[in-house]
């Protein structure tokens, strides 16, 4: 009688534990695994990389719940509050936006810093970082670059009075954007500066309605050679933004093979590759899920 009572108690405790972890999945053989909640931010690159990670986990035998399109301003809170188990993040974002530390420019130093601090402060692990660097940047149209001899941000600052700047609003105010640039390069006294929807910026440059705009360095439109010039940050204001999965410690403790699965994907992602994936979605208008699956199958 005592043995039966003990068995019932153990069964209840195990069931409660699985429920607290957000669910579980099994294959009927008695091997029960937690459903892994893979998050993503709300822009193309993060969505497609998140989907590639999800496909890799499914291929490894995990059941995956996709929790996509989370605002970048709250996704860190989402993983800290146990609403997701992992998501793709950027080392520079972790350094500046989450940890609010000073700028560093060496990729390994930035990675080592965020890895150590996330572990201490949040019980989160940064897995291996990819060579893909989706940093902040400034873009001008090729015609303007050629006419004014602009190849660097220093050149842009020197010619600012001749430039119509297409801003997205927050870029003028955010501490790591124009304010950070002006501390190093000096004031940008634009000929004009107007706020536009981010999705219109390349169209504005192409139509000659603006001359320069903020950009991220892996945006798909930049692969269209002959149209736009991504300027060199010649005074190194911005840190590297290398891509890496951030995972809850407790998930890795229970399923350590997740690290190997995701690291194998990250190893294949460099800046050129990620830019091409973005271009297929944003320029060629292919479906994100199709692009992710095609890429995942190509690296098997």
Secondary structure, DSSP 8 states (H G I E B T S, - for coil): -HHHHHHHHHHHHHHHHHHHTT-EEE-SSS-EEE-EEEEEESSHHHHHHHHHHHHHHHHTT--EEEEEEE-TTTHHHHHHTTS-SEEEEEHHHIIIIIS-------HHHHHHHHHHHHHHHH-EEE----S-B--EEEEEEHHHHHHHT--BHHHHHHTGGG-EEEE-SHHHH-TTTHHHHHHHH-----SEEEE--GGGHHHHHHTTS-SEEEEETT-GGGGSTTTEEE-B-TT--S---BEEEEEEHHHHHH-THHHHHHHHHHTT--HHHHHHHHHHHHTS---HHHHHHHHHHHT-
